[in-house]
Amino acid sequence: MLGLKDVNVPNGGVAYGADNTQTNFAWAVYGGVAYDVNESVTLDLSYRYTDLGEAKSGKVTAYDGTSAYAGVDLGNITSHDLMLGMRWKLGHAPVPAPMPVAFK
C-alpha cells in the first residue's frame, strides 16, 4: 500500500512514498465558558489546543524510478481552535415552583 503520493504538476512528476509506521503520543487541552441567554438558548465560547505529534513518510521514489529521496517530514502537527457555538434546548419546559408546605 502507498503511504504518500506526490504530484508535481508544473514539472510533470509523480512519486510515491513508502509507509512509515510510527506511534506518536497525541494530546489535547480544552477549555471554555457557556452563557445562558435565556431558558432555551446557551452561547458557548471554547478553545482547544491539539498536538498530534510528528508525521513523515518513508523513502519517496518517482514512478518511473529515475529519482528517490529520503522522504517528507511534516514536523510536529498542532492546532489552535477557537470555537463559538449556540445550544438550543428543544422541548424545554420551565421548572415549576415547589409547592408550599403547610405545617399544623
N, C-alpha and C positions, 0 to 999 in steps of 0.2 A: 504494500500500500504506500502511496506517496504522502509524504508529510508536508510538503510545501511546493507550490507551483509558482514560478517567477516568470511573468510575461513582460518582455521589454519591447513594446510596440514600436517605438521610434527606430530601434536597431533590428527589428525582426527576429529577436531571440526569445527562445523559450527554454526554461531549465526546470529541473525538479530537485527538491531537497529530500534527502532520506529522513525517516523518522528519527527523532531524538527524544527518547523517553527519559524524563527526569521528574522527580517528585519535588514539589515546592510546598512550603507552608504558606497558605493563603489566609488572610485575616481581614477583619473589617471592624470599624468603630462607628456606631450610630448615636445620634442624639437629636432631640427636638422638643418643641413645645406645641401645645394644642390650645386653642381658644374657642370656647363655646359662644358663638354669635347669638344663638337662641336655643330653644329646646330641641330643635331639629337639625341645626347646622353647626358644624365644628370646622374651623380652619386649622391646618397643620403646617408648620414650618420645621423642616428637619435637614440635617447634614449627615453625610455618610462618607467616610474615607475607606477605600478598599485597596489592599495590596495583594496582587495575585502572584508575586514572585517573578522570577526571571524566565524568559521564553527564548528559545533558539532552535534552529533546525540542525539537522546533520549535514553532511557534505552535499553541496549543490553541484549538479552536473548538467551540462547542456544536453538536450535531447539528441543532438547529432554527435555527441561525445567529444567535441572539439575543445571544450574547456571545463574546468572544475575549480571550485574554491571551497574554503573551509566551512562556510555556512553563514546563515544570517542570525545575528544576535540582536534581539529586540530590547534587551536590557530588562530592567525591573518595570513591570506593568502596574501602574497605580491609577486611582481615580478619585477625584474630589467631586461630590454631588451635593447640590443644594436643591431641595425639593419643596414645593408649595402644593398643598392639597386641600381638598374640601371633602368633608364627610357629611352625607345627608342621611339622617336616621329615618328610614321608611317605617311607616306604621307606628310612629312614636306617639304614645298617649301620655298625657301628663299624669304624674303620680298623685293619687287622691290624698287629701289631707287626712291625717289619722282622726278617728272618731274620738270625741271627748269621753272620758270615763267618769262616771258619777259614783261617788262613794256614799253609802248610807250609814 
